[in-house]
Amino acid sequence: MGSATSQARAGIEGAVSAQPQAGLDDARDLFRASRAVERSPQVLSSLADPASTPDARAALAARVLGQLGAPAVAIVAHLARQRWSAPADLLAGIDDAAIRIAVRSSHADVAGEIASFERTVASDAHLELALGGLLGSADAKAALVERLLGGRASEATASILDHLVRAPRGRRIGQRLRSTAKQVAEATGSSLATVTTAREIPAAQLDRLRVGLERQYGRALQLQQIVDPAVLGGLRVAIGDDVIDGTVRSKFTDLRLKLG
């Protein structure tokens, strides 16, 4: 990420906060804006052109996106005024704003729902290909997401997932889902921690684990539990790039390595 983008991203929360009335419909508008701009390389290049004035870029955003709701147009215009290191960074900024508004509009555990969906996709190679492959239309992939969710996820999660399969941005679907789950957790002021155990941990014990991890890491955590009988016993905790592996399976592996 370039220095210009780092500075521009710092203003995303301000752009979102300036639209306190914005809700899920406005988040969907922002997702549509992101995809519309992406489909027009000339417009995208102009919106991120450092040689153009901030006012000219904002006016262009208002002109090409005028059919969308006022909050979405205002946010994209605000972001277009910023200086971005690359046009793709502006698209990511629009997506970030949309995700923050979607999360703000929901009381659900959106990060957990996306993480759960990612695990479902990762467990089925055919499903991963259907959602992330080059074949198949965006509408077909979005319809598949809707069938997989079956109404069991929040509208915010459904809207975010719909956008991810419609706009892969050159990344594998698994990578897109994992980074978005982390992004959603950060939007709520916390980090995502994945706890893998052989059997489900009772809620009270899971809460004690969360408190202990939060004390150790010095930040709020959202814990997502994965039950995997293959670990045999113990638990594995993954927080970002940190992995604490105390599973029986891991200990057996270490023993085999030592015995050569």
C-alpha positions as CSV (number, residue, x, y, z in Angstrom):
1,M,0.0,0.0,0.0
2,G,1.4,3.4,-1.1
3,S,1.8,6.3,1.3
4,A,-0.9,8.2,-0.6
5,T,-3.4,5.4,-0.1
6,S,-2.5,5.1,3.6
7,Q,-3.4,8.7,4.1
8,A,-6.6,8.4,2.0
9,R,-7.8,5.3,3.9
10,A,-7.5,7.2,7.1
11,G,-10.4,9.3,5.9
12,I,-12.8,6.5,5.2
13,E,-14.3,6.4,8.7
14,G,-14.8,10.2,8.5
15,A,-16.7,9.8,5.2
16,V,-18.9,7.1,6.7
17,S,-19.5,9.0,10.0
18,A,-20.6,12.0,8.0
19,Q,-23.6,9.9,6.7
20,P,-25.1,8.8,10.0
21,Q,-28.4,8.0,8.4
22,A,-26.8,5.6,5.9
23,G,-28.1,2.0,6.2
24,L,-27.9,-1.3,4.4
25,D,-29.5,0.0,1.2
26,D,-26.8,2.6,1.0
27,A,-24.1,0.0,1.6
28,R,-25.6,-2.0,-1.4
29,D,-25.5,1.3,-3.4
30,L,-21.8,1.6,-2.6
31,F,-21.1,-2.0,-3.7
32,R,-23.0,-1.2,-7.0
33,A,-20.9,2.0,-7.4
34,S,-17.7,0.0,-6.9
35,R,-18.6,-2.5,-9.5
36,A,-19.9,0.2,-11.9
37,V,-16.6,2.2,-11.6
38,E,-14.6,-1.0,-12.1
39,R,-16.4,-1.8,-15.3
40,S,-15.3,1.6,-16.7
41,P,-11.5,1.8,-16.7
42,Q,-11.6,5.3,-18.0
43,V,-13.9,6.5,-15.2
44,L,-11.8,4.7,-12.6
45,S,-8.6,6.2,-13.9
46,S,-10.2,9.7,-13.9
47,L,-11.5,9.4,-10.4
48,A,-8.0,8.5,-9.2
49,D,-6.1,10.8,-11.4
50,P,-3.8,12.9,-9.2
51,A,-3.4,15.5,-12.1
52,S,-7.1,16.3,-11.8
53,T,-8.3,18.6,-9.0
54,P,-10.2,17.1,-6.0
55,D,-13.3,19.1,-7.0
56,A,-13.2,17.8,-10.5
57,R,-12.9,14.2,-9.3
58,A,-15.8,14.6,-6.9
59,A,-18.0,16.2,-9.6
60,L,-17.3,13.3,-11.9
61,A,-18.3,10.8,-9.2
62,A,-21.6,12.7,-8.6
63,R,-22.2,12.8,-12.3
64,V,-21.6,9.1,-13.1
65,L,-23.3,7.8,-10.0
66,G,-26.1,10.2,-9.7
67,Q,-28.7,7.5,-10.0
68,L,-27.7,6.0,-6.6
69,G,-28.8,7.3,-3.2
70,A,-27.4,10.5,-1.9
71,P,-25.3,9.0,1.0
72,A,-23.5,6.6,-1.4
73,V,-22.8,9.4,-3.9
74,A,-21.5,11.7,-1.1
75,I,-19.2,9.0,0.2
76,V,-17.7,8.1,-3.2
77,A,-17.3,11.8,-4.0
78,H,-15.5,12.3,-0.7
79,L,-13.2,9.3,-1.5
80,A,-12.6,10.6,-5.0
81,R,-11.2,13.9,-3.5
82,Q,-8.5,11.9,-1.8
83,R,-5.2,11.0,-3.4
84,W,-4.7,7.3,-4.0
85,S,-1.5,5.5,-5.0
86,A,-3.4,3.3,-7.6
87,P,-6.9,3.3,-9.0
88,A,-7.5,-0.2,-7.5
89,D,-7.0,1.3,-4.0
90,L,-9.9,3.7,-4.6
91,L,-12.1,0.6,-5.4
92,A,-10.9,-1.0,-2.2
93,G,-11.8,2.2,-0.3
94,I,-15.3,2.2,-1.6
95,D,-15.7,-1.4,-0.6
96,D,-14.4,-0.6,2.9
97,A,-16.9,2.2,3.3
98,A,-19.7,-0.1,2.2
99,I,-18.7,-2.9,4.6
100,R,-18.5,-0.4,7.5
101,I,-22.0,0.8,6.8
102,A,-23.3,-2.7,6.4
103,V,-21.8,-3.8,9.7
104,R,-23.0,-0.7,11.4
105,S,-26.6,-1.5,10.3
106,S,-26.6,-5.0,11.7
107,H,-26.7,-6.5,15.2
108,A,-25.5,-9.9,13.8
109,D,-22.0,-11.4,14.1
110,V,-21.2,-10.5,10.5
111,A,-17.5,-11.5,10.9
112,G,-18.5,-14.9,12.3
113,E,-21.0,-15.5,9.5
114,I,-18.5,-14.7,6.8
115,A,-15.8,-16.9,8.5
116,S,-18.4,-19.7,8.7
117,F,-19.2,-19.3,5.0
118,E,-15.5,-19.4,4.2
119,R,-15.0,-22.7,6.0
120,T,-17.9,-24.1,4.1
121,V,-16.4,-23.0,0.8
122,A,-12.9,-24.2,1.8
123,S,-14.2,-27.7,2.6
124,D,-15.5,-28.3,-0.9
125,A,-13.2,-27.8,-3.9
126,H,-16.1,-28.0,-6.4
127,L,-17.9,-25.2,-4.5
128,E,-14.8,-23.1,-4.3
129,L,-14.4,-23.4,-8.1
130,A,-18.0,-22.6,-8.7
131,L,-17.8,-19.4,-6.7
132,G,-14.3,-18.3,-7.6
133,G,-13.6,-19.8,-11.1
134,L,-13.6,-18.0,-14.4
135,L,-16.6,-19.9,-15.6
136,G,-20.2,-18.9,-14.7
137,S,-21.8,-15.5,-14.6
138,A,-21.8,-13.2,-11.7
139,D,-25.5,-13.6,-11.3
140,A,-25.2,-17.3,-11.2
141,K,-22.5,-17.1,-8.5
142,A,-24.6,-14.7,-6.5
143,A,-27.6,-17.0,-6.7
144,L,-25.5,-19.9,-5.5
145,V,-24.4,-17.8,-2.5
146,E,-28.1,-17.1,-1.7
147,R,-28.9,-20.8,-1.9
148,L,-26.0,-21.8,0.4
149,L,-27.0,-19.2,3.0
150,G,-30.6,-20.3,2.9
151,G,-31.8,-17.3,4.9
152,R,-29.6,-18.3,7.8
153,A,-27.3,-15.3,7.6
154,S,-28.0,-11.6,8.3
155,E,-28.9,-9.3,5.4
156,A,-25.6,-7.5,5.9
157,T,-23.6,-10.7,5.5
158,A,-25.6,-11.7,2.4
159,S,-25.0,-8.3,0.8
160,I,-21.3,-8.4,1.5
161,L,-21.0,-12.0,0.1
162,D,-23.0,-11.1,-2.9
163,H,-20.5,-8.3,-3.7
164,L,-17.5,-10.5,-3.1
165,V,-18.5,-13.1,-5.7
166,R,-19.5,-10.4,-8.2
167,A,-16.2,-8.5,-7.8
168,P,-13.3,-11.0,-7.2
169,R,-10.7,-8.4,-8.0
170,G,-8.2,-11.0,-9.2
171,R,-8.1,-12.8,-5.9
172,R,-9.2,-16.4,-5.0
173,I,-12.5,-16.5,-3.3
174,G,-11.0,-18.0,-0.1
175,Q,-8.6,-15.2,0.2
176,R,-11.4,-12.6,-0.4
177,L,-13.5,-14.2,2.3
178,R,-10.8,-14.4,4.9
179,S,-9.6,-10.9,4.4
180,T,-13.1,-9.6,4.5
181,A,-13.9,-11.4,7.8
182,K,-10.9,-9.8,9.3
183,Q,-11.9,-6.4,7.9
184,V,-15.4,-6.8,9.3
185,A,-14.0,-7.6,12.8
186,E,-11.7,-4.6,12.6
187,A,-14.7,-2.4,11.6
188,T,-16.2,-3.3,15.0
189,G,-13.0,-2.5,16.8
190,S,-12.0,-6.1,17.4
191,S,-9.9,-8.9,15.8
192,L,-11.0,-12.3,14.6
193,A,-9.7,-15.3,16.5
194,T,-10.4,-18.8,15.3
195,V,-10.5,-21.6,17.9
196,T,-10.3,-25.2,16.6
197,T,-11.2,-28.1,19.0
198,A,-12.2,-31.7,18.7
199,R,-15.5,-31.1,20.5
200,E,-17.5,-28.0,21.0
201,I,-16.4,-25.8,24.0
202,P,-19.2,-24.6,26.3
203,A,-20.1,-20.9,26.0
204,A,-18.8,-20.1,29.5
205,Q,-15.4,-21.7,28.8
206,L,-15.2,-20.0,25.5
207,D,-15.8,-16.7,27.1
208,R,-13.1,-17.3,29.7
209,L,-10.7,-18.1,26.9
210,R,-11.7,-14.9,25.1
211,V,-11.0,-12.8,28.2
212,G,-7.6,-14.5,28.7
213,L,-6.6,-13.9,25.1
214,E,-7.8,-10.3,25.1
215,R,-5.6,-9.7,28.2
216,Q,-2.7,-11.3,26.4
217,Y,-3.1,-9.4,23.1
218,G,-4.4,-6.2,24.5
219,R,-7.3,-5.8,22.2
220,A,-11.0,-7.0,21.8
221,L,-11.4,-10.3,20.1
222,Q,-14.3,-12.1,18.3
223,L,-13.9,-15.9,18.8
224,Q,-15.1,-18.3,16.1
225,Q,-15.2,-21.9,17.1
226,I,-14.4,-24.7,14.6
227,V,-15.1,-28.3,15.6
228,D,-12.7,-30.7,13.9
229,P,-12.4,-34.2,15.4
230,A,-9.1,-34.7,13.5
231,V,-7.3,-32.5,16.1
232,L,-8.1,-35.3,18.7
233,G,-7.9,-33.0,21.7
234,G,-6.7,-29.7,23.0
235,L,-7.2,-26.6,21.0
236,R,-5.6,-24.4,18.3
237,V,-6.1,-20.6,18.3
238,A,-5.3,-18.5,15.2
239,I,-5.3,-14.7,15.6
240,G,-4.0,-13.1,12.4
241,D,-0.6,-14.6,11.7
242,D,-0.2,-15.9,15.3
243,V,-1.1,-19.6,15.9
244,I,-1.2,-21.2,19.3
245,D,-1.3,-24.9,18.6
246,G,-1.9,-27.1,21.7
247,T,-3.8,-29.9,19.9
248,V,-3.0,-33.6,20.5
249,R,-2.6,-34.0,16.8
250,S,0.1,-31.4,16.8
251,K,1.9,-33.0,19.7
252,F,1.8,-36.4,17.9
253,T,3.3,-34.8,14.8
254,D,6.1,-33.2,16.9
255,L,6.9,-36.5,18.5
256,R,7.1,-38.3,15.1
257,L,9.5,-35.6,13.9
258,K,11.7,-36.0,17.0
259,L,11.8,-39.8,16.6
260,G,12.8,-39.3,12.9
